[in-house]
Structures are given as structure tokens and as C-alpha cells.
Amino acid sequence: MSLPASVPDREPTHTRTISFKGYRRADGLWDVEGHLLDIRRQDVAWPGGGRAANEPIHSMFLRLTVDETGLIRDAVASTEASPYEGVCGTIAPQYASLIGMRVGAGFRLRVLQLLGGLNGCTHMTELLLGMGTAVLQTLAGEVALPKDRKPFSLDGCHALDTSGDIVARFHPLWYRPRPASDSAEKDSLPSPSPAGQGQP
């Protein structure tokens, strides 16, 4: 379902595009490449620089090479455009520190611990945070998981709650009905009051 209509009188100002592509390699590994691109519709200036309309402000690339278990065998980052030329891109080699990390449960937290804040580039790390699911989507259907290994996606969102109907139907081995006491407690919680009522 698309978004509802907004006001008719508006004009675009900023476009961010994030894209991912997955590739199967001849050597049995997989490459997943990401690109983040920021463009403004008008000229923009900031201390020490600026961009003409429609020229990239950020254009950043990241490639993860993984094996069938999601283990990162290689990681390469590249900055093609950034606000502070000659500075922003110098952090790119730091992303090689991802080598040896496995994409799976806890990936985002480990990424932020390793490359968050001053240890990385805000935009490159933002791109990286989305690459975990891109890696899993690339491997899905290519690699058969052992039947005794819980799929990473379970309990990762509300639809794939292991106590829910979808898991009961399609992943019965991992279905865990919610204890009756939990269901009763959830049903007994008071309904939220209407906005603006009952608030101090």
C-alpha cells in the first residue's frame, strides 16, 4: 500500500538513494555491494565547501565478501563524493576490520561498537547497517540451512514472532506457543488513554 497523498503544492529538495546488489562468485563466495547517494535539487554550501544542484554530496560504496555461513572474508569501502574532500574518505580502510565478523544475530550492535561515532563515517556505517539483511537475502535460496539451525529471521520482527501463526505454519520446528499466563497478562493490560487525556 502506498503512502496517502500529501499536500499538492510541494517540491523535492533532497534525495537519498541506498541500493544493494548481491553476486555469486565463481570461487564459491558471495559479494554484496552497497551504494549510498545524496543529491540536492539546489546549490548547497557548508563551511569549507559546497555542491552545485544535482551533484552528489555523498557517494559511498561498500562491498562485503561472505561465505555460505555469512562470515565476512573481505570488506572494502570507497568514498567517491563527500562534504569534506580529502578527509571523509580517509576512514574507509577502517572498514576492513569487519573481516572475520559473521552476519547474523547481533550484527548491527557489533557494527556500532566497532565503527560507530569517531571510529567510522556516519554515512558509510549507516549503509553498512542495512547490508546485514542484504547479505541474508543474497544467501537465501542459495545456501540450504541445516534443519536444526534456527533461521536468523525468526523473532526478528513482529510477523516472525516464534509464538505467532506464521512461524506455526511455515516453521513449525521453531514454534513456541506463548505461555497462557503471558497471554492473560497481555490481555489484562489497560488500554492506552486517548491522546491528551489522563496526562499530567
Secondary structure as the mmCIF struct_conf table of DSSP 4:
data_model
#
loop_
_struct_conf.conf_type_id
_struct_conf.id
_struct_conf.beg_label_comp_id
_struct_conf.beg_label_asym_id
_struct_conf.beg_label_seq_id
_struct_conf.end_label_comp_id
_struct_conf.end_label_asym_id
_struct_conf.end_label_seq_id
HELX_LH_PP_P HELX_LH_PP_P1 SER A 2 ALA A 5
BEND BEND1 PRO A 8 ASP A 9
STRN STRN1 HIS A 14 ARG A 24
TURN_TY1_P TURN_TY1_P1 ALA A 26 ASP A 27
BEND BEND2 GLY A 28 GLY A 28
STRN STRN2 TRP A 30 ARG A 40
BEND BEND3 ARG A 41 GLN A 42
STRN STRN3 VAL A 44 TRP A 46
TURN_TY1_P TURN_TY1_P2 PRO A 47 GLY A 48
STRN STRN4 GLY A 49 ARG A 51
TURN_TY1_P TURN_TY1_P3 ALA A 53 ASN A 54
BEND BEND4 GLU A 55 GLU A 55
STRN STRN5 PRO A 56 VAL A 66
TURN_TY1_P TURN_TY1_P4 GLU A 68 THR A 69
STRN STRN6 LEU A 71 LEU A 71
STRN STRN7 ILE A 72 ALA A 81
BEND BEND5 PRO A 83 TYR A 84
TURN_TY1_P TURN_TY1_P5 GLU A 85 VAL A 87
HELX_RH_3T_P HELX_RH_3T_P1 CYS A 88 LEU A 98
TURN_TY1_P TURN_TY1_P6 ILE A 99 GLY A 100
STRN STRN8 ARG A 102 ARG A 102
BEND BEND6 VAL A 103 GLY A 104
TURN_TY1_P TURN_TY1_P7 ALA A 105 GLY A 106
HELX_RH_AL_P HELX_RH_AL_P1 PHE A 107 LEU A 115
BEND BEND7 GLY A 116 GLY A 116
HELX_RH_3T_P HELX_RH_3T_P2 GLY A 117 ASN A 119
BEND BEND8 GLY A 120 GLY A 120
HELX_RH_AL_P HELX_RH_AL_P2 THR A 122 LEU A 139
TURN_TY1_P TURN_TY1_P8 ALA A 140 GLU A 142
BEND BEND9 VAL A 143 VAL A 143
HELX_LH_PP_P HELX_LH_PP_P2 ALA A 144 PRO A 146
TURN_TY1_P TURN_TY1_P9 LYS A 147 ASP A 148
BEND BEND10 ARG A 149 ARG A 149
TURN_TY1_P TURN_TY1_P10 PHE A 152 ASP A 155
BEND BEND11 GLY A 156 CYS A 157
HELX_RH_3T_P HELX_RH_3T_P3 HIS A 158 LEU A 160
TURN_TY1_P TURN_TY1_P11 THR A 162 SER A 163
BEND BEND12 GLY A 164 GLY A 164
HELX_RH_AL_P HELX_RH_AL_P3 ASP A 165 PHE A 170
HELX_RH_3T_P HELX_RH_3T_P4 PRO A 172 TRP A 174
HELX_LH_PP_P HELX_LH_PP_P3 PRO A 177 PRO A 179
HELX_RH_AL_P HELX_RH_AL_P4 ALA A 180 SER A 188
BEND BEND13 LEU A 189 LEU A 189
HELX_LH_PP_P HELX_LH_PP_P4 PRO A 190 PRO A 194
TURN_TY1_P TURN_TY1_P12 ALA A 195 GLY A 196
BEND BEND14 GLN A 197 GLY A 198
#
